[in-house]
């Protein structure tokens, strides 16, 4: 699990995070629909793990350590899936029955529903069914992560193997049937299973079992100056769903005859065969039809933080004082207004923005198109290599380019992950900036906790303007001239060095006998040299408190290594997404926020921007939010030396940080 007890394995650490997600689904105090949503998140995460992480082992010659890690991964996942199935059968299905809903999960469909099921199949489903012979050499190729049913039939004492699609991409995965004042929820998989006699009328159905193929999600990009980057990535995307199989998931009840025929037909490695449960793609649990509002978290209307009436502009309000927007606690409307005002303001000459994951129907995207049509110079740095958002980003890039927006793509080996925007106005009018920890995406802003700074701090924004000039005009970032940065931390320029220097300062303060502490909140902590630096700080006497949602390779609490380091993890109704860095600095807090996790990819292969919080009032506000998270004893766990998620135990009154943060910000909004 660890290498000489210095670092946790990255992938096993990630599985520890996903186990914490699964534990939230098991929590009886979580509303019923939300428990199913956590099951859906667990399943979606696991699919991504097989698409992204398992291929890294398949692409290299396996060492003994790799084989040991893969064995641990299989054991952990098998344990999780057993917990998953038990949770559904022993807790969630009985809870549904208490509310008058009968979920027919892995059970026989009662005869009283057969006529309704047959009608639904023949009227609604049959037109989407495609039948492929496993025994023939057709060009059929299973689509990545789509659902299929492998069917064995007998005719004239001869066995035939077939594969048919389960069209959950066209029809609801769950269907409700009613009979005798009772409501039944059935999976589409079982509706098709019940209806195989209509598909294979002239044969005996020996068995039908659900299967799914997961494929490698990596893109092979070779830079070609003569080819548009968007066209190049589109070509690669068309190949991705035909990538190598990293997992062939099948019902363990499936016969060896069928497994062997499928393995031969689709050229599957033995290592890719994974016996799962009866059902796959249970990320669809997020759409299970539980309509009662009592099954969901109570509504929490977003707070109005930046109050801009129709008689004043948002830009004038920002020039008076820096503002922070904490989504989803705060309304995202002022972010939309930022770009809407820019599109209409005659004083605005230029708009700059980075896009990593843009919403499908982005209001910000539409505002930028309007700005370009209204005569503004709009520059958009679109990251086309944002995994699983490539196609949507390409679509938006082409639409914006057609509207006259100047589109810039990153280098093939360097992602632009920064979340920043800048408004440049005529003459001596101040620039206005927007710097965030989260993507400019109104959909994810409803469920991701992020922090956005709206500022007119001209020295900081001058640095941001220089960065945009480099991104827009430099062919290679490494060829860019040295850029002096006094405020921003930018990966590829000064971010790594600045973080190291701030840790060193706390080390020196501790050595001198002064109070020294570091608080860091991240999604992922992986980069080894920064972890070693935190170990050094711990040994020097620096108190270090970490909030890490996902991957954490740092081993906390080890004598002589990390005994002054604690690692908290919080999973709740919102996904913790912000990155925050706080250094005590002899009582003169240095506080930064931004886009960068401490991972190899963020530090060495991306453009990341972290920015300081300079306003004392906002610094106090942000510190209070982090303080509440470190005090959480309801949703928080501590990561121990064995990567276990250990509940926080104390005798204090319960503190659920996401609730307390909303209450705190609600009071602040009333001031």
VENPE-V143325 format. One line per field, one symbol per residue. phi: phi as a letter, one per 30 degrees, with the letter a starting at -180 (. if undefined). psi: psi as a letter, one per 30 degrees, with the letter a starting at -180 (. if undefined). Layout:
phi = ???
psi = ???
This chain:
phi = .bchicbddeddddddddddddddddddddeedddddddddeddddededdcceeddddbddcdddddddddeddddddddddedddddcbdddddddcicccdchbdddedcedddddddddccedcdccbddddcdcdbedeidcbbcbcbbbhiccbcbbbdcdddcbedcbcbbahibccccdeedddedcedddcdcbcddabbdbacccecdccccdbddcdeddddedddddddcdddcaccbddddddededdddddchcdedddbdcddcbhdddedcddcdddddceeebeddcccccdddbcdddddddaebcccdddcddeddddedddddcddddcbbbacbcbddebdddedddddddddjddccbccddcdeiceddddededdddddjddcbcdddcbcccdbbbbcccdhcdddbbbbbcbddbdddddbcdbbbccbcddddddddddddddddcddbeddddecdbcbdcbdicbdddddddddeddddddddiddbabbbcbdbbbdddddddddeddddjddbcccbdcdbcdcdideibbdcccbcbbbadcddbdcbbbbdhhicecbbblccdcbedddcbbccbcbdccdeddddddddddedddcebccdbcdcdcidccedcacdddbcedddddddddddddd
psi = eljggeklkeeeeeeeeeeeeeeeffjffkleeeeeeeeeeeeeeeeeeffeeeffefglkkleeeeeeeeeeeeeeeeeeeeeeeeeefeeeeeeefggkjjijhlkkkeffeeeeeeeefeeeeffkkkkkfflhlgkjkkkglklkkkklkkhgkkkklklljhffflkfkkkkkkhgkkkkkkeeeeeefgfffeieglkjekkkklkkklkglkjkjkjffkkeeeeeeeeeffegglkkfkjklkffkleeeeeeeeeeghkleffkjjaaeklhgffffgkijfkffflkkkikkljejjjafflleeeeefekkkkkjkgelkfefeeeeeeeeffkffkekkklkkejkleikeeeeeeeeeefggljkkjjkjfgjkfgeeeeeeeeeeeefggkjkkkllegjkjflillkkklkbgkklkljklfllijfeffffkjlkkkklgjeeefeeeeeeeeeeefkekeffklkjkjfekkjkfdfeeeeeeeeeeeeeeeeegglkklkkkklekjekeeeeeeeeeeeffgkkkkkjjeckjfkjlgkkgehfgkkjlkkkaekjkflkkkkkehhfikkkllafklileeeefgljkkkkkjekeeeeeeeeeeeeeeffkgefllkkafggkjkkkklglkkjjeeeeeeeefeeeff.
